[in-house]
Amino acid sequence: MALVAVLLVLALLMGLAAALTTTVTMDTSLRDAFARATSGFYAAEAGLNRGMGSFRNDFIAFHVPGGDDFAPKSFTLGGRTVTYQLTDPGGNPRNVTIPAGQVFGGLNALQYTYVANSQASSPLGMEASVGAEFDVGYIPLFQFLAFYAGDLEIEPGANMNLHGRVHTNGDLYLNSEATLTIQDAPAIPLVQVTAKKDIYRGRKDRNACNGTVTVDTLVDLNHDGSLDPRTLACNSTSTRKVGSSELVNWKGSMLSRIQSIGVPQPDITAKGSGVYWTNADLRIVLRADQPLSSTCTAPPPACPLYPIEVQNADGTQDATKTVWLQEFMQDGSFNYSDSSVRGTQPIFYTDTPCSGCDNVQASSYWPRFSSPTRPYAAIMGSLGTDITNFDDDYRRGGFYNQREDKWMLLLNVNLHDLLAWNMIRPAGSRFFEPGDNTDGGLVIYLTVQGNSSNGINNYGVRVFGSANLPFPALPSGGDPTGLTVVSDQALYVQGNYNTVSWQPAAMFGDSINVLSNNYFCPNTTVTNPVNCATNGTTNDGQSDLPLNNSARNASSTGVNAAFLAGVDASTAGNYNGGLENYPRLHESWTGRTLTYLGSFVSLGVPEHVNGAWCGTGTTCNIYNPPARNWDYDSRFNDVRNLPPLTPRFVYVQQVLFTQNFQ
């Protein structure tokens, strides 16, 4: 009996051991399966994220997915093969208004919906699959009063009253030496001040807090039809971060630490590769990389000048359109009767005098000017034979940029005359069709191509004579054509721009400079341009004079165009001038007004100019500030009124997610 009992116990123990071994094996298998499924899930999710991210990048680059974008794609991750595919369910795109209460609520967006599926497989088979439905939205940057990719500082020295939306992908600093107000208006019913990082009350360049800053809340408690203002107090004399517990008092009109959004990169304006160069309807290039003769002494055209040409997208000369360009430059009627600025060619370049020379004598330039009394006065003065001389010598000389401390080599274009001349040309001999609404209208790219084009230089582009941008008449309620002017170099706008018969307009440059109506001598009152200063008027010939010389006095001027340009970054002890100095000025504007309607967008710092903002007055000798009558152009709220190829920021929002483990 004892032996039988022992055998029974041993059998029982062996059974328990076998069962335990089986349990351990099963548990290990389950853990391994769970681990594989979990890893497979994360791998599949990585494919989902890669697909959605690729679509976001496509939209940032102005590319709407199509064709091969919807083909299956694979990559290897952790020994697994991840295959993902995105599909278009149809119904794209849709114009939507972002609901109130959400970040950027009230803005118009162009929204696309896509479905993404991704699966992860190992040598053992498919481990996990995931799916998502997501929205990709375009929000035009020109629906903001100000939109900065980096830190944004608004610190005016005089009272400033702004309306609309302000956003930065960096930190936001609000301060004033007087009063800064951000509020609603009848045509701008919402206010939203947002930062991807933090909002500060005070200055960035130094630890100081001044003045009064007021931002509207998103409530109207007294029911007067206007949002209620609320003051953002200093609390001390030092710069302070405004916490979320304080920002809630604005009921959504002030937000910090918001979700990351994708913005275009500064290279979208690059010559040769940027989206604006690639999609331009016309590319006019001053070839400063073409050598001038060092021995020729005869007047032009015997001595060569830098050529001005039209280029193709690949950078080669468009020979046919270059001939048309030369015909336009030498068209006598567009020097006189049909020109918005009589007495000049509609396209020319501003030459630079020799080192240490002045800008008055023809001998200061090489080759010498064809008329020794007109070294810098091509735009002003008596008509008649001077026109013929200037037609041969498509130059003027003498613009000195005090901020850069350099004579500038500028390509000058009268956009009004260019549009008007092109419109009267017969079909088949035009630069572009006048009413072309592809990309929302016309894009004209202007640049200087030289040995220093890719670095710090003295190059620039200046547009003038363009208070009116003529386009073919539209039927009632039609979509206006509009014009976007782009340069990879510094951009200058001289005189009233787009203030007559308003068109959707934008100006992109490495930096934006504004010169007043008074900058060129009026040819109706001056017969000898060299004596402009004695007539109380100004032009390039006086740009190197002291700021307190009356020749550098500005006159009130208006500009209606969205701006996109680089701005300097403030550092400790060095202020970049803030939003109030986004457009660079070069005259004494004391007692004068600069009226501006548009949108301020900055995607980075300038790449080709490095002159620092050093303040106003005669010490810096750059400018005295105007009265700033600046505001957001509420016409941009209508998508039909957005300038051609308006840049956008892109958001991706997941609306549905599914998963399947094997």
C-alpha positions as CSV (number, residue, x, y, z in Angstrom):
1,M,0.0,0.0,0.0
2,A,2.8,2.4,0.9
3,L,4.4,1.8,-2.5
4,V,1.1,2.5,-4.3
5,A,0.7,5.7,-2.3
6,V,4.1,6.9,-3.2
7,L,3.5,6.2,-6.9
8,L,0.2,8.1,-6.8
9,V,1.9,11.1,-5.2
10,L,4.7,11.0,-7.8
11,A,2.2,10.8,-10.6
12,L,0.3,13.8,-9.1
13,L,3.5,15.8,-8.8
14,M,4.5,14.9,-12.4
15,G,1.0,16.1,-13.6
16,L,1.3,19.3,-11.7
17,A,4.8,19.9,-13.1
18,A,3.5,19.2,-16.6
19,A,0.6,21.6,-16.1
20,L,2.9,24.2,-14.7
21,T,5.2,23.9,-17.6
22,T,2.3,24.2,-20.0
23,T,1.0,27.2,-18.1
24,V,4.4,28.9,-18.2
25,T,4.8,28.1,-21.9
26,M,1.3,29.5,-22.6
27,D,2.0,32.6,-20.5
28,T,5.3,33.2,-22.2
29,S,3.6,32.8,-25.6
30,L,0.8,35.2,-24.6
31,R,3.3,37.7,-23.4
32,D,5.3,37.3,-26.6
33,A,2.2,37.7,-28.7
34,F,1.1,40.8,-26.7
35,A,4.6,42.3,-27.1
36,R,4.5,41.6,-30.8
37,A,1.0,43.0,-31.2
38,T,2.0,46.1,-29.2
39,S,5.2,46.7,-31.1
40,G,3.3,46.0,-34.3
41,F,0.6,48.6,-33.3
42,Y,3.2,51.3,-32.7
43,A,4.9,50.5,-36.0
44,A,1.6,50.7,-37.8
45,E,0.8,53.9,-36.1
46,A,4.2,55.3,-37.2
47,G,3.1,54.6,-40.8
48,L,-0.1,56.5,-40.1
49,N,1.8,59.5,-38.8
50,R,4.3,59.4,-41.6
51,G,1.4,59.4,-44.2
52,M,-0.4,62.3,-42.5
53,G,2.8,64.2,-42.1
54,S,3.7,63.8,-45.7
55,F,0.4,65.2,-46.8
56,R,0.8,68.2,-44.4
57,N,4.2,68.9,-46.0
58,D,2.7,68.7,-49.5
59,F,0.1,71.3,-48.6
60,I,2.8,73.6,-47.0
61,A,4.6,73.4,-50.4
62,F,1.4,74.4,-52.3
63,H,1.0,70.9,-53.6
64,V,-2.4,69.2,-53.4
65,P,-1.9,65.4,-53.3
66,G,-2.7,63.3,-56.3
67,G,-1.5,60.5,-58.5
68,D,1.3,58.6,-56.9
69,D,0.7,60.3,-53.6
70,F,-2.2,57.8,-53.1
71,A,-0.1,54.7,-54.0
72,P,0.9,52.2,-51.2
73,K,4.3,53.0,-49.5
74,S,6.5,50.9,-47.3
75,F,9.4,51.3,-44.9
76,T,11.2,49.1,-42.4
77,L,10.9,49.7,-38.6
78,G,12.3,47.4,-35.9
79,G,12.5,44.4,-38.2
80,R,8.9,45.0,-39.4
81,T,7.6,46.1,-42.8
82,V,5.2,49.0,-42.4
83,T,2.9,49.6,-45.4
84,Y,0.6,52.7,-45.5
85,Q,-1.8,54.2,-48.0
86,L,-3.8,57.3,-48.1
87,T,-7.0,57.7,-50.1
88,D,-9.3,60.5,-51.1
89,P,-12.9,59.7,-50.2
90,G,-14.2,62.5,-52.5
91,G,-15.9,65.8,-51.9
92,N,-12.6,67.7,-51.6
93,P,-12.0,70.6,-51.0
94,R,-14.6,72.4,-48.8
95,N,-14.6,76.0,-47.7
96,V,-15.2,76.0,-44.0
97,T,-15.3,78.5,-41.2
98,I,-13.5,77.3,-38.1
99,P,-16.1,77.2,-35.3
100,A,-16.1,79.8,-32.6
101,G,-14.5,78.6,-29.4
102,Q,-11.7,76.8,-31.3
103,V,-8.3,78.2,-31.8
104,F,-8.5,80.5,-34.9
105,G,-12.3,80.4,-34.6
106,G,-14.0,82.5,-37.3
107,L,-11.2,82.1,-39.8
108,N,-11.9,80.8,-43.3
109,A,-10.1,77.6,-44.3
110,L,-10.0,75.4,-47.3
111,Q,-10.3,71.9,-45.9
112,Y,-9.6,68.4,-47.4
113,T,-10.5,65.1,-45.8
114,Y,-8.5,61.9,-46.3
115,V,-8.4,58.3,-45.1
116,A,-5.2,56.6,-44.0
117,N,-4.5,52.9,-43.4
118,S,-1.3,51.4,-42.2
119,Q,-0.3,47.9,-41.2
120,A,2.8,46.3,-39.7
121,S,4.0,42.8,-40.6
122,S,6.8,40.6,-39.4
123,P,8.1,37.2,-40.7
124,L,5.3,35.7,-38.6
125,G,2.6,37.6,-40.5
126,M,0.6,40.8,-40.1
127,E,0.6,42.0,-36.5
128,A,-1.5,45.1,-36.4
129,S,-3.4,47.5,-38.6
130,V,-4.7,51.0,-37.9
131,G,-6.8,53.5,-39.8
132,A,-7.7,57.1,-39.5
133,E,-9.8,59.8,-41.1
134,F,-8.2,63.2,-40.9
135,D,-8.7,66.7,-42.1
136,V,-6.0,68.9,-43.6
137,G,-6.8,72.6,-43.6
138,Y,-5.3,75.6,-45.3
139,I,-5.7,78.9,-43.4
140,P,-4.4,81.9,-45.4
141,L,-1.8,83.9,-43.5
142,F,-3.2,87.1,-44.8
143,Q,-6.3,86.7,-42.6
144,F,-4.0,87.9,-39.7
145,L,-3.1,91.4,-38.9
146,A,0.3,90.0,-38.0
147,F,1.7,86.5,-38.3
148,Y,5.3,85.7,-37.3
149,A,7.2,82.5,-37.4
150,G,9.6,83.7,-34.7
151,D,9.2,86.0,-31.7
152,L,6.8,89.0,-32.2
153,E,7.3,92.3,-30.4
154,I,4.7,95.1,-30.4
155,E,6.2,98.0,-28.4
156,P,5.2,101.3,-30.1
157,G,6.5,104.6,-28.8
158,A,3.3,106.4,-29.8
159,N,-0.4,105.4,-29.4
160,M,-1.2,102.4,-31.7
161,N,-4.7,101.0,-32.3
162,L,-4.8,97.6,-34.1
163,H,-7.7,95.4,-35.1
164,G,-7.9,91.7,-35.8
165,R,-5.8,88.6,-35.2
166,V,-2.2,88.4,-34.1
167,H,-0.2,85.2,-33.9
168,T,3.4,84.1,-33.4
169,N,5.0,80.6,-33.5
170,G,7.4,82.0,-30.9
171,D,7.0,84.2,-27.9
172,L,4.8,87.4,-27.9
173,Y,5.9,90.6,-26.2
174,L,3.3,93.4,-25.6
175,N,4.4,96.8,-24.4
176,S,4.1,100.5,-25.1
177,E,5.6,103.8,-24.3
178,A,2.1,105.2,-24.6
179,T,-1.0,103.1,-25.4
180,L,-1.4,99.9,-27.4
181,T,-4.9,98.6,-28.1
182,I,-5.9,95.5,-30.0
183,Q,-9.7,95.5,-30.5
184,D,-12.5,94.7,-32.9
185,A,-14.0,96.9,-35.5
186,P,-17.3,96.8,-37.6
187,A,-15.6,94.8,-40.4
188,I,-13.3,92.8,-38.0
189,P,-15.7,91.4,-35.4
190,L,-13.2,89.0,-33.7
191,V,-10.0,89.5,-31.8
192,Q,-7.5,86.7,-31.1
193,V,-4.0,87.1,-29.8
194,T,-2.1,83.8,-29.8
195,A,1.4,82.4,-29.3
196,K,2.8,78.9,-29.7
197,K,5.1,79.7,-26.8
198,D,4.4,82.3,-24.1
199,I,2.9,85.8,-23.9
200,Y,4.9,88.4,-22.0
201,R,3.9,91.8,-20.7
202,G,6.9,94.0,-21.3
203,R,10.0,94.2,-23.5
204,K,12.2,91.4,-24.8
205,D,15.4,93.3,-25.3
206,R,15.5,94.5,-21.7
207,N,13.7,93.9,-18.4
208,A,11.1,96.7,-18.5
209,C,7.3,97.1,-18.6
210,N,5.7,100.4,-19.6
211,G,2.5,102.1,-20.8
212,T,-1.0,100.7,-21.2
213,V,-1.9,97.5,-23.2
214,T,-5.5,96.7,-23.8
215,V,-6.9,93.6,-25.6
216,D,-10.6,93.0,-26.2
217,T,-12.2,90.0,-24.6
218,L,-14.6,87.7,-26.5
219,V,-17.6,89.0,-24.6
220,D,-19.9,91.9,-24.9
221,L,-21.5,92.2,-21.5
222,N,-23.0,95.7,-22.0
223,H,-24.5,94.6,-25.3
224,D,-23.2,97.7,-27.2
225,G,-22.2,95.6,-30.2
226,S,-18.5,95.9,-29.4
227,L,-16.2,93.4,-27.6
228,D,-15.3,94.5,-24.0
229,P,-11.7,95.7,-23.5
230,R,-9.5,94.4,-20.7
231,T,-6.1,95.9,-19.7
232,L,-3.1,93.7,-19.5
233,A,-1.3,95.3,-16.5
234,C,2.4,95.5,-15.9
235,N,2.1,94.6,-12.1
236,S,5.7,95.8,-11.8
237,T,8.4,97.6,-13.9
238,S,9.8,94.3,-15.1
239,T,8.9,92.0,-18.0
240,R,6.7,89.2,-16.9
241,K,5.2,86.1,-18.4
242,V,1.4,86.0,-18.5
243,G,0.2,82.7,-17.1
244,S,-2.8,80.7,-18.4
245,S,-4.7,81.4,-15.2
246,E,-4.6,85.1,-16.1
247,L,-5.3,84.7,-19.8
248,V,-8.6,82.9,-19.1
249,N,-10.0,86.3,-18.2
250,W,-10.0,87.2,-21.9
251,K,-12.4,84.4,-22.7
252,G,-10.4,83.0,-25.5
253,S,-9.1,86.1,-27.2
254,M,-5.6,85.6,-25.7
255,L,-4.1,82.2,-25.8
256,S,-0.5,80.9,-25.2
257,R,1.0,77.4,-25.6
258,I,-1.3,76.5,-28.5
259,Q,-0.9,73.5,-30.7
260,S,1.9,73.4,-33.2
261,I,1.0,74.5,-36.7
262,G,3.0,74.1,-39.9
263,V,4.1,77.3,-41.6
264,P,5.9,77.8,-44.9
265,Q,9.7,78.1,-44.9
266,P,11.5,81.3,-46.0
267,D,12.9,79.6,-49.0
268,I,9.5,79.7,-50.7
269,T,10.7,83.0,-52.3
270,A,14.1,81.6,-53.4
271,K,15.2,82.3,-57.0
272,G,15.3,79.1,-59.0
273,S,13.6,76.8,-56.6
274,G,10.9,78.6,-54.6
275,V,7.2,78.2,-55.3
276,Y,6.9,81.8,-56.3
277,W,9.8,81.7,-58.8
278,T,8.5,78.4,-60.2
279,N,4.9,79.7,-60.5
280,A,5.6,83.3,-61.6
281,D,3.8,84.6,-64.7
282,L,6.9,86.9,-65.4
283,R,10.4,86.9,-64.1
284,I,12.5,90.1,-64.7
285,V,16.2,89.9,-63.7
286,L,18.9,92.5,-63.5
287,R,22.1,90.6,-64.5
288,A,24.7,92.2,-62.2
289,D,26.8,89.1,-62.8
290,Q,27.5,90.3,-66.3
291,P,30.9,92.1,-66.4
292,L,31.1,95.7,-67.5
293,S,33.8,96.9,-69.8
294,S,36.8,98.5,-68.1
295,T,38.1,100.2,-71.2
296,C,35.0,101.6,-73.0
297,T,34.6,105.3,-72.6
298,A,31.8,106.0,-75.2
299,P,28.3,106.7,-73.9
300,P,25.8,103.8,-73.9
301,P,24.8,101.8,-75.8
302,A,28.3,101.7,-77.2
303,C,29.5,100.8,-73.6
304,P,27.8,97.8,-72.2
305,L,25.4,98.1,-69.2
306,Y,24.1,95.4,-67.0
307,P,21.4,93.6,-69.0
308,I,17.8,93.4,-67.9
309,E,16.2,90.2,-69.1
310,V,13.2,87.9,-68.8
311,Q,14.1,84.4,-67.5
312,N,12.5,81.0,-67.7
313,A,11.8,78.9,-64.7
314,D,15.2,77.1,-65.2
315,G,17.1,80.4,-65.1
316,T,17.8,80.7,-68.8
317,Q,16.9,83.8,-70.8
318,D,13.5,83.9,-72.5
319,A,14.8,85.5,-75.7
320,T,11.4,86.3,-77.1
321,K,10.1,88.0,-73.9
322,T,13.4,89.8,-73.4
323,V,12.9,91.5,-76.8
324,W,9.4,92.5,-75.7
325,L,10.9,93.9,-72.5
326,Q,13.3,96.0,-74.4
327,E,10.5,97.3,-76.6
328,F,8.6,98.2,-73.4
329,M,11.6,100.0,-72.0
330,Q,12.1,102.1,-75.1
331,D,8.4,102.8,-75.9
332,G,8.3,106.6,-76.1
333,S,4.7,106.8,-75.1
334,F,5.5,105.0,-71.9
335,N,8.2,107.6,-71.2
336,Y,5.6,110.3,-71.6
337,S,1.9,110.4,-72.4
338,D,0.9,106.9,-71.2
339,S,3.2,106.7,-68.2
340,S,2.2,107.2,-64.6
341,V,5.5,108.9,-64.0
342,R,6.6,110.9,-67.0
343,G,10.1,111.4,-68.1
344,T,11.5,108.0,-67.4
345,Q,11.7,104.5,-68.7
346,P,9.3,102.2,-66.9
347,I,12.1,99.8,-66.2
348,F,15.7,100.8,-65.4
349,Y,18.3,100.2,-62.8
350,T,19.8,102.5,-60.1
351,D,23.6,102.4,-60.5
352,T,26.2,102.9,-57.7
353,P,29.0,105.5,-57.8
354,C,32.6,104.5,-57.4
355,S,34.0,104.1,-53.9
356,G,34.5,107.4,-52.1
357,C,32.6,109.3,-54.9
358,D,29.5,111.4,-54.7
359,N,26.3,110.7,-56.5
360,V,26.1,114.0,-58.5
361,Q,28.9,113.8,-61.1
362,A,28.6,111.6,-64.1
363,S,32.3,110.8,-63.8
364,S,31.5,108.9,-60.5
365,Y,29.9,106.1,-62.5
366,W,31.3,103.6,-65.0
367,P,30.4,103.6,-67.7
368,R,29.7,107.3,-67.6
369,F,26.1,108.5,-68.0
370,S,25.1,109.5,-71.5
371,S,24.0,112.9,-70.2
372,P,26.5,114.4,-67.8
373,T,23.8,116.5,-66.1
374,R,21.6,113.5,-65.3
375,P,23.6,111.1,-63.1
376,Y,20.8,110.3,-60.7
377,A,17.8,112.1,-62.3
378,A,16.4,109.8,-64.8
379,I,12.9,110.0,-63.4
380,M,12.6,113.8,-63.0
381,G,13.1,116.9,-65.1
382,S,12.2,118.3,-68.5
383,L,11.1,115.9,-71.2
384,G,12.2,116.2,-74.8
385,T,15.7,115.1,-75.9
386,D,16.5,113.8,-72.4
387,I,14.1,111.0,-73.0
388,T,16.1,109.8,-76.0
389,N,19.4,110.0,-74.1
390,F,17.9,108.1,-71.2
391,D,16.4,105.5,-73.5
392,D,20.0,104.6,-74.5
393,D,21.2,104.7,-70.9
394,Y,18.7,102.8,-68.8
395,R,20.3,103.8,-65.5
396,R,20.1,106.4,-62.8
397,G,22.4,106.5,-59.8
398,G,22.5,107.5,-56.2
399,F,20.3,105.7,-53.7
400,Y,22.1,105.5,-50.4
401,N,20.7,103.2,-47.7
402,Q,21.6,104.8,-44.4
403,R,20.6,101.7,-42.4
404,E,22.9,99.4,-44.5
405,D,25.5,102.2,-45.0
406,K,25.7,101.3,-48.7
407,W,24.9,102.6,-52.2
408,M,22.2,100.2,-53.5
409,L,22.0,98.6,-56.9
410,L,18.3,98.5,-57.6
411,L,16.1,97.1,-60.4
412,N,13.2,99.6,-60.8
413,V,9.9,98.7,-62.3
414,N,6.8,100.8,-62.9
415,L,4.2,98.0,-62.4
416,H,1.3,100.3,-63.5
417,D,3.0,100.9,-66.8
418,L,3.9,97.2,-67.2
419,L,0.4,96.1,-66.7
420,A,-1.0,98.8,-68.9
421,W,1.5,98.1,-71.8
422,N,0.9,94.4,-71.6
423,M,-2.9,94.9,-71.8
424,I,-2.7,96.8,-75.1
425,R,-0.4,94.3,-76.8
426,P,-2.0,91.9,-79.3
427,A,-2.6,88.4,-78.3
428,G,0.5,86.2,-78.8
429,S,2.9,89.1,-77.9
430,R,2.0,89.6,-74.2
431,F,4.1,88.7,-71.2
432,F,0.9,87.1,-69.7
433,E,-2.8,87.3,-70.2
434,P,-4.1,90.4,-68.3
435,G,-7.0,88.6,-66.7
436,D,-5.3,85.3,-65.8
437,N,-6.7,84.1,-62.5
438,T,-4.6,80.9,-62.3
439,D,-3.2,80.8,-58.7
440,G,-5.7,83.5,-57.8
441,G,-4.1,86.1,-60.2
442,L,-0.7,87.3,-61.4
443,V,2.7,86.7,-59.8
444,I,5.6,88.8,-61.0
445,Y,9.1,88.0,-59.7
446,L,11.8,90.7,-59.7
447,T,15.4,90.2,-58.7
448,V,19.0,91.1,-59.1
449,Q,21.3,88.2,-60.1
450,G,24.9,88.9,-59.1
451,N,28.0,87.5,-57.5
452,S,26.6,88.4,-54.1
453,S,23.0,87.3,-54.6
454,N,23.2,84.5,-52.0
455,G,24.8,86.5,-49.2
456,I,24.8,90.0,-47.6
457,N,24.7,92.5,-50.5
458,N,23.6,95.9,-51.8
459,Y,21.0,94.6,-54.2
460,G,17.3,95.4,-54.2
461,V,14.2,95.8,-56.3
462,R,12.0,99.0,-56.3
463,V,8.5,99.4,-57.6
464,F,7.1,102.9,-58.3
465,G,4.4,104.8,-60.1
466,S,1.8,102.2,-59.1
467,A,-1.0,103.9,-57.2
468,N,-3.3,102.1,-59.7
469,L,-2.8,98.5,-60.8
470,P,-4.8,98.3,-64.1
471,F,-6.6,95.1,-64.9
472,P,-9.4,94.3,-67.4
473,A,-12.9,95.3,-66.1
474,L,-14.7,92.6,-64.2
475,P,-18.4,91.7,-64.3
476,S,-20.3,92.7,-61.2
477,G,-19.4,90.4,-58.3
478,G,-16.5,88.9,-60.2
479,D,-13.3,87.6,-58.7
480,P,-10.6,90.4,-59.0
481,T,-7.4,89.3,-60.6
482,G,-4.8,90.7,-58.2
483,L,-1.1,90.9,-58.2
484,T,1.7,89.4,-56.0
485,V,5.2,90.9,-56.4
486,V,8.0,88.8,-55.2
487,S,11.7,89.2,-54.8
488,D,14.4,87.2,-53.0
489,Q,16.2,90.5,-52.4
490,A,15.3,93.7,-50.5
491,L,12.1,95.1,-51.8
492,Y,11.2,98.9,-51.9
493,V,7.9,100.4,-52.7
494,Q,8.0,104.1,-53.6
495,G,4.9,106.3,-53.5
496,N,1.2,105.4,-53.2
497,Y,0.6,101.7,-54.0
498,N,-2.7,100.2,-55.0
499,T,-4.6,103.1,-53.5
500,V,-6.8,103.7,-56.6
501,S,-9.2,101.0,-57.9
502,W,-8.1,98.5,-55.2
503,Q,-6.9,95.1,-56.2
504,P,-5.8,92.1,-54.1
505,A,-2.1,92.8,-53.8
506,A,0.9,91.4,-51.9
507,M,4.6,92.2,-51.8
508,F,7.2,89.6,-50.7
509,G,10.9,90.5,-50.1
510,D,13.9,89.8,-48.1
511,S,13.0,93.0,-46.3
512,I,10.2,95.6,-47.1
513,N,11.1,99.3,-47.4
514,V,8.6,102.1,-48.0
515,L,9.6,105.4,-49.6
516,S,7.1,108.3,-49.7
517,N,5.5,110.1,-52.6
518,N,8.1,112.8,-52.1
519,Y,11.1,110.6,-52.8
520,F,11.3,111.4,-56.5
521,C,11.4,114.9,-57.8
522,P,8.0,115.9,-59.4
523,N,8.8,116.7,-63.0
524,T,5.9,119.2,-63.1
525,T,7.8,121.7,-61.0
526,V,11.5,121.0,-61.6
527,T,13.4,121.4,-64.8
528,N,16.9,120.7,-63.6
529,P,16.8,117.6,-61.4
530,V,20.2,118.4,-59.9
531,N,18.6,121.3,-58.1
532,C,15.8,119.3,-56.5
533,A,16.9,120.1,-53.0
534,T,16.6,123.8,-53.6
535,N,12.9,123.3,-54.6
536,G,12.0,121.6,-51.4
537,T,11.6,118.2,-53.0
538,T,13.6,115.0,-52.7
539,N,15.0,112.1,-54.7
540,D,17.8,109.6,-54.6
541,G,20.3,112.4,-55.1
542,Q,19.6,113.5,-51.5
543,S,19.6,110.1,-49.8
544,D,23.1,110.6,-48.4
545,L,22.3,114.0,-46.8
546,P,21.7,114.4,-43.1
547,L,18.2,113.6,-41.9
548,N,17.6,117.2,-40.8
549,N,18.1,118.4,-44.4
550,S,14.7,119.4,-45.8
551,A,15.5,117.4,-48.9
552,R,14.8,114.2,-46.9
553,N,11.3,115.2,-45.8
554,A,8.7,112.7,-46.6
555,S,5.1,113.3,-47.7
556,S,2.0,111.4,-46.6
557,T,1.7,108.1,-48.5
558,G,-0.6,105.1,-48.7
559,V,0.1,101.4,-49.3
560,N,-2.6,98.7,-49.7
561,A,-0.9,95.4,-49.9
562,A,-0.1,92.4,-47.7
563,F,3.6,92.2,-46.7
564,L,5.8,89.1,-46.3
565,A,9.4,89.8,-45.4
566,G,12.2,89.0,-43.0
567,V,12.6,90.9,-39.7
568,D,15.6,91.1,-37.4
569,A,15.6,89.2,-34.2
570,S,15.9,91.2,-30.9
571,T,18.7,90.2,-28.5
572,A,19.6,91.5,-25.1
573,G,20.1,95.2,-25.4
574,N,19.3,95.3,-29.1
575,Y,15.7,95.9,-30.2
576,N,14.6,95.0,-33.7
577,G,12.1,97.8,-33.8
578,G,9.0,95.6,-33.3
579,L,5.9,95.4,-35.5
580,E,5.8,99.1,-35.6
581,N,9.0,99.1,-37.6
582,Y,8.3,96.1,-39.9
583,P,8.4,98.4,-43.0
584,R,11.8,100.1,-43.1
585,L,11.7,103.8,-43.6
586,H,14.4,106.2,-45.0
587,E,13.1,109.7,-44.6
588,S,12.0,112.2,-42.1
589,W,8.2,111.5,-41.7
590,T,7.7,114.0,-38.9
591,G,4.2,115.5,-39.3
592,R,3.4,113.1,-42.1
593,T,1.2,109.9,-42.2
594,L,1.9,106.5,-43.5
595,T,-1.5,104.8,-44.2
596,Y,-1.3,101.1,-44.5
597,L,-4.0,98.4,-45.0
598,G,-2.9,94.8,-45.3
599,S,-1.3,92.1,-43.3
600,F,2.2,91.7,-41.8
601,V,3.8,88.2,-42.2
602,S,7.3,87.3,-41.3
603,L,8.7,83.8,-41.8
604,G,12.3,84.5,-40.6
605,V,15.2,87.0,-40.6
606,P,16.5,88.8,-43.7
607,E,19.3,86.9,-45.5
608,H,20.7,89.7,-47.6
609,V,20.7,92.8,-45.4
610,N,22.1,93.1,-41.9
611,G,21.8,96.8,-41.0
612,A,20.5,97.0,-37.5
613,W,17.6,99.1,-36.3
614,C,19.1,101.8,-34.2
615,G,16.2,104.2,-33.5
616,T,15.2,107.5,-35.0
617,G,16.7,111.0,-35.2
618,T,19.9,112.5,-36.5
619,T,22.2,110.2,-34.5
620,C,21.2,107.2,-36.6
621,N,20.4,109.4,-39.6
622,I,18.0,106.8,-41.0
623,Y,14.4,108.1,-40.5
624,N,12.0,109.9,-38.2
625,P,8.7,108.0,-37.7
626,P,5.4,108.9,-39.3
627,A,1.9,108.9,-37.8
628,R,1.1,105.2,-38.3
629,N,-2.5,104.8,-39.6
630,W,-2.1,101.0,-40.0
631,D,-4.7,98.3,-39.9
632,Y,-5.7,94.9,-41.2
633,D,-7.4,95.0,-44.6
634,S,-10.8,93.4,-43.9
635,R,-11.3,92.7,-47.6
636,F,-9.0,89.7,-47.2
637,N,-11.8,88.0,-45.2
638,D,-13.4,87.2,-48.5
639,V,-11.3,84.5,-50.2
640,R,-11.9,86.1,-53.6
641,N,-10.0,89.1,-52.4
642,L,-6.9,87.2,-51.2
643,P,-3.7,88.1,-53.2
644,P,-2.4,85.4,-55.7
645,L,-0.7,82.5,-54.1
646,T,-1.4,83.7,-50.6
647,P,0.8,81.6,-48.2
648,R,-1.0,79.4,-45.8
649,F,-0.4,77.6,-42.6
650,V,-1.6,74.0,-42.4
651,Y,-3.3,72.1,-39.7
652,V,-3.9,68.4,-39.5
653,Q,-6.8,67.2,-37.3
654,Q,-7.6,63.5,-36.8
655,V,-11.4,62.9,-36.6
656,L,-11.6,59.1,-36.5
657,F,-9.2,56.3,-35.4
658,T,-9.5,52.5,-35.7
659,Q,-7.1,49.6,-34.7
660,N,-6.9,45.9,-35.3
661,F,-4.6,43.5,-33.5
662,Q,-3.8,40.0,-34.9
